């Protein structure tokens, strides 16, 4: 069933037939010069293939990988140690929704500790693109499954903010890669404020352990390259999700949201690097409206 439902990344270069990207190939590297970590690309869904190409004529979106991307730095000798079933996976497609409220907040969720990939890390709601879905349909489905929030696709105008090449584990120092995705970050607008949306939240405790409506001040600190905690309040209000799905008010120190992924040792509660990229794109979209 898994092989039937998965949508894989393909790359089209110089008008040739789209080719499936192999697990150990960097999508960003294939579409760039192999060295740069960000390229401008176009995307399309064709017969359940997610196709990326550099078409100068159409609308383009930034595709980025972190400078420490494990696939970028994977030595040939280590490729031989990756299990065959992983090598044959290809590159999966994910969709994440940045839901912007009427009062300019965005919804972030903390992934459950029991999840195999990026547990206890803050991200927007999202998940895999499935067969015969559009990007919008996948985003709305994941938003509903993870948070209980339901939007009418006929009443939203999706905007792709950017795409992120994500690999897990995020550092080679933590082991060989066993998941490889391109995550499409999609901006959706709600006509309601976060206070109006909050009572509608019914998160799935198997996937979400906490929720947060992040304002521009917090987002600016999250994406800041230098310490931005001094501009934040002493605690950040969040909603913890109990095992039976009940929400309770809680607070976390700002350091949780400004922490960076440690290259060595166990991971920490933090905002994912890809999410930081998407939030930076979101701030730019706000600036463009001014």
N, C-alpha and C positions, 0 to 999 in steps of 0.2 A: 504493500500500500504506500509506503514511504516513497518509493521510486516513482510511482504514478503521480503523486501529488506535488512533488518538488519542482519548482521552477528554477532553472539554472541561468547563470550569466553567460552571454555570448558576446563576442566582440566582432565588429565589422570594420575592416580597414581597407581603404582605397576602393570602396564599392564592391569588394569581393563578398562571397557567401559568408554569412556569420559563422564563426567558429566557437565551439564551446571552450571556455577557459578552464584549464586544468587546475586542480587543487593547489599545486605548488607554483602557479603563475600569479604574479601580481597584476590585477586588472588595471590599476593606475599606471603601472610600469608599461604594460602593453599598449596603452593609449597615449602614453607620453614618450619621453626619450629614454625611459628606464631609470632615470635618476631623479627627476622632479617628483614631488610628493602631491601635487595638485594639478589637475588638467580640467579643461572645460569640455564637456561631452553632451551629446544628445542621447535620449533613451527612447525605446519603444518596446511594446509587447507584440510579438509576432508568433502565432501558433504555439503559445506557451513557452516561448523563448524570450528572455529579457535581453534585448540587444542594445549595446552601447557602441556609439561611434562618434567620430569627430567630424561633424557636418557643419561647415562654416555658414551654411545658408539658413538653418533652422535655429530655434531657441536652444540655448545651451545652459548647462547646470554644472557647478563645480563638483568634481569627484576628487576626494582626498583620502590619503592614507597617512597614518602617523609616521614620523621619521624613524621610529623604532619598529616599524611593521615587521613581524617575524618572517613573513613570506619574502619580503625585500632582502632580508639578511640571512636567509636560510642557506647554509652551506650544502653543497652537493652530497657530501658524506652523510649528512643528517637526513636527507631525503630517503636514503635507503633504509632508515630505521622506522619510517612512517608505515603503519599497517596498510595493506593493499586496499581494504575496504574504505579507508580514509582517502587514500590517493585517488580512488575512483569516484569520489563524491562530486567533484566539480565545485563551483562557487554558487552558494545559495543566494536567494534574494529575500530581503526583509523590508518591511514597511513600518515606519514609526511616525506617530501622529503628534505634532505639536499643536495642542488645542489652545487657541488664544481666546480669552474671555473678553467681554465687552469693556472691562476695566484693565486690559492689558496685563493679564497674568497668563502663565502657561502651566499646564498640568505635568508634574513629574511623579513617577512611581518608583518605589524601591523594590527591586526584584527579590523574590522569596529566597531565603537561605538554602532551601532544598533544591533549587534549580542547578542544573549541571554547568550552565554557561553564565558567567558574570553574576554569581549569586550576591545578594546584598548590595548591589550597585544601583544607583539612581539613573533612570532613563525615562523617556516618554513611553506611553503605551505603544506596543507594536509586536510584530511577529512575522512569521513566514507568509510569503505570497503563495496562494494555492492555485491549482489548475483552474483555468477559465475565469479567474478573477481579474478585475482591473486593479490598479494600484489603489484607487479610492475605495473600492469595495473591500479590499484586504485591510486597509487602514481602519475603516469604519467597523469591520467585523472584530478586529483585534481590540479596538477601543471599547466596544460593547462587552466582549468576553472578559477583558481584564478589569474594567472599571464600572461596568453597568451603564455607562453613558451611551445614549443612542441618538445619532444624528441622521436626518433625512438626506440621502445623497443628492436629492433633487434641489436641496436648499443650501448646499455648500459649494464654494468655489475653491477647489484645492490648488495649492501652490507648492511646487517642489522647491525646497530651500537649498538642498544639496544632497550629495550621496557620500557615504563613508565606507571605506574598505575596512572591514572588521575581521580580526583573527583572534581565536582563543586557543590557548592562553595568549595574553597580549604581549608577552616577552619570551624570547627563546630561553632565557634563564629559568623559566618556569616549566619548561618541557616543550616537546615538539607540537606544532599546530595540529588540532583535530577538528576545528570548525573554521570555515572561511565564508564570509558573507559580503555582499554589497547591500548596505542599508539605505533605503530611500527615505529621507526626512520630509514629511509633508505637512504643510501648515494649513490648518482649518480654523475658521472663525466661528465663535458662538455669539449669538446676540445677547446672551445672559452673562451676568457677572459671576465671579467665583463663589460669591455668597449664595447666589441662586442655584448654582450647579452642585454645590457641596452636598445638600440633602439627597441629591440624585445618585451619589456615588454608592455603588455596591460592589466593591472590589472582590476579585477572586483570591482567597487567601493562599491557594496553591501557587499563584503567580506573583501576587503583590503583597508586600508586608507593610507598606506605608504609602501615603499620598501627600503631595505638597503642591500648593498653588504658588508658584514662584513669581515674584514681581520683578520689575526691571532692575531695581537696586540689587537684589540677590543674584539675578542672572548676570549682571555686569561684573559682580565679584567672582562668580563661578568661572567666567571666561577670561578673567584678567590674568596676564602673564606674571604679574607680581602680586604680592600679598594684598588682598582686597578686604580682609576681615575687619579692618579698622573702621570701615564705613557701614558695617552691619550692626544690627542690635545684638545684645549678648546671647540671644537664643532665637532659633527659627521654629515657628509653629508648624507642626505636621499632624497628620492623622494616622495613628497606628492601626493596623488591621489585625484583629484577633484571629485565632484558628477557625472560629465559626463566622468570620466575616464582619464582626462588629467593629465600628470605628470609634476610637477614643482619642481625645486631644492629648498631644504630647509636644515636647520640644527637643531640639537637638542643637549642639553648639555649631556656630558657623564654620568651624574647621572641617566638619564632615563634608561640606559642599565645596570647599576650596582645596581639599586634599588632592594629591596627584597619585597616580598608580605607582606603587613601589616596584622597582625592577627586581628586587630580591625579596624572598620571604613571602609570607601570606599576604593576600590582598587586604585592602581596608575598605570600609564603607566610604563611598565617594560618588561623584558624578562621573559617568563614563566619558572617556576621551571623545568618542564620537558624538555624544550628547553635547559636550562643550562646543564642538564644531557647529552643530545644528543651532545651538542657542546663540552663537555668534552671528550666524546667518539670520536668525530671527531679529536680533537687535538691529542689524543692517536694514532689514525690511521695514522696521519702525522708523529708522532714520530717513528712509527713502520717502516716507509719507509726510515728513515735515517740510 
